[in-house]
Amino acid sequence: MFTRSAIFEGVIHPGKEDEFFDIIENNLLPIWRRMPHVTDVRLFRPVAQDDGTPDIILVQQIDYPTLDAIDEALSSPQRDEAVAASEPLAALYEGRHYHFVYEKLTDS
């Protein structure tokens, strides 16, 4: 199994927290779940962090059975839809988002 993760690093503008997470949960999450080959989607909102680490707003994880499945999902119309739906987020926080792909090494 492989997981593609998006890290939203930065700080949400004051008073925009509810709007940010509303877009994530009500607009983007349904699209992410419809992407080809997705087996699970998880969202994490940090509640604590080590000193000296960057501020993380959100970690999103999407599981796929293979690397080829990730490539297909990234080439899909649903991915284009997700990119368009995420555009309003840029005005709500100061920072960036980036991705990692992980391979699962253990079952427990």
Secondary structure, DSSP 8 states (H G I E B T S, - for coil): -EEEEEEEEEEE-TT-HHHHHHIIIIIIHHHHHHSTT--EEEEE--S---TT---EEEEEEEEESSHHHHHHHHTSHHHHHHHHHHGGGGGTEEEEEEEEEEE-----
